[in-house]
Each structure stands twice: as structure tokens, then as C-alpha cells.
Amino acid sequence: AIEGSRAQIPNVAESEFVAGVVAYWAEGAKAKPWRSDECFTFINSDPQMITLMLRWLDLVGVARDRLILRVSIHESADVPTAEAFWRQVVGVGDDQFRRATLKRHNPRTVRKNVGLGYHGCLIINVRRSTELYRQIEGWWAGVVASVA
């Protein structure tokens, strides 16, 4: 079933472009009336989703040196191991990673995302991304109009 579905994607670049727009609009930060900054910020815990977004940024012409990366993880987790994991997934220089954002531990919460497989989330910011954000907004409107 997976191979049959995969074969239905006719044009990889076109499909990847639309997938990136949809992924951003689902998981990326959007301007709000109370937060009007229009910049590219994407956060996800799935390495495949992060890889898709990085490929999409390449596709739309964003140079890797414009990326600022940060791990967001619970303070009780193994932060150095998580950072090493994301560095390997992303494959950019250490100078593009910022200090991890630590989420406070709440002892009343029973977390299921613990142990060796927990790497937190990776936050991708793009420097000078107002124009990119506005393009994404327009591309998303185009995707919505095409299915309406």
C-alpha cells in the first residue's frame, strides 16, 4: 500500500513544494493579532518532518547559513544527547545551534515521551524571513483556493 501510494506522487519537486507549504502552515508559527511578527519559525519532534522542511527551504532558495536551530526539550531529559541527535539529522555547523530551550518538569504529569528515543523538538528559525513568511501565506492561500 505504501509503495502504491508513493507511486501516485507524479512530480517530486512539485509535491515536495506543496508538502512544505502545508507542513509549515500546520506546524509553523503564524502571525496573530497579539503577535504580529512575520518570520519563519518551525518546530517539530519528527526527524523526517524536519528533513522535509530543510529540503523545502533548499527548494525555495533559503541558504543554510540563514538557519538558527534550537532544541526544545524537558529539563529532565538528556540534553547533550538530544542536541547531538539533531545535529546529525540537520548536518549543519555547531555555530548555527543555540542553547537548548528547557521545559520545566511537572512531577504531576505522567510523560510518555521519555527514555533513549526522546530527543525533544527542533526549532528552525530563518534569519531575515519576513518576505518568506509572506510568500508562505500566499502559497497557502493558493493551496486552499485550489481545493475549494
N, C-alpha and C positions, 0 to 999 in steps of 0.2 A: 504493500500500500504506500509506503513512504517513497519508494523509487518511482512508482507510477505518478504520485503527486509531484515529485521533484521534476519529472519529465514534462509536466504541464506548464512549467515556467519557461516561456518562449525566449525571452531576451534577458540574459543575466544582468546586464548593466541597467536596463530599464526597470527590471523587477527590483534590483538592489536599491535603485534610487527611490522608488515608491516605498519600499520596506523601510528605508532610513527615515523618510518623512513621517511615516506612520509611527515608527518606533519613537521618534523624538516627540511627536505630538502626544503619544500615550505616556511616555516616561520622563520627558524633559521638562524643565521649568518653563512656565509660561508667565507672561506679564499679567498682572492682576490690578484692579483698581487701587489696592493697598500696597502693591509692589510693582511699580511701573518700569523696572529695569528690563530692557530688551537685550538679553545676552544669552549665549548658548551655554546651558548647564544640563548635563545628562547624568543620571545616576542609575546604576543597576548592579545586581549581585550575580548575574548570569554572564560568565566569560564569553559565551557565544554572542550574546546581545552586545556586549562591549566591543567584541571583534567586528560585528556587523556595523556598529556605529563608527568605529575607526575607519573601516573600509569606505563607508558612506562619506565621511569627512574628506577622505582622499578623493573620492569621486567628484565631490563638489569643489575641489580645489583648495581645501584648507591644509596648509603646511603643518607638518607635525611639530615644528618649533613654536607654533601658536598654542599648543595644548598645555594646560595646567591640570595636573592629576592629583587626586587626594583619596585616600582610603577612609571610608566611614565605617566604624566598627565598634562593637561593645567593648568597654574598657576591661572587661574580664577575659577577653579573647587574647590569642597570641598575635599581637600587633606586628612584630617583625616578620613572622612567617607569612601573614596576610599581605604585607607590603611586598615581600619577595615574590609571592604568588602573582600579584597584579603586575609587578614589573616584568615578569616573564610573559604574561598574557599580552601586555601592551608593547613591549620591546622598544621603549624609548629611554633616554638617559635619566639617571637619578636626579639631575638638576630640574627635571620637569615635575617631579613629585614634591608635594608639600607635606608638612607634618600631618599625620592622621587626625581625623576628627573622631573623638571618642564619645560614644553614647554612654550615659550614666547607667550603671547597673541598678535594676529594680529587683530586689530579692523576692518580691511578691509575684513577679511574672515568671511563669514557667516557660523558658525559651526552648524551642526545639532545634534552632539553628546554632548548635554548639559542636565542639569537637574538631577533629582534624580537617573536616570538609568545610568548615566555616571560615570564609575569607572576607566577610563583610561586603560592603558595596564599594564600587569605584565611582568617583565623581569625575566627570570630564568637563572642564571649562575651556572655552576658546577665547583667547585674547582678542580684543577689537572685533567683537562679533555682533554688533547691533545690526549691521546690514544682513548678515547671515540669518539672524533671528527673524528679521522681516521677510526674507526670502522664504524661510520655512513656513511662516504664517501664510504667505501667498500660495506656496506649493500645497499646503494642507487644504486651503480653500479650494484649490483646483481638484484635489483628490475627492473631496466631498461633493463638489459640483458634478464630477464625472460619474458618480454613483447615484445621484439624486434623480 
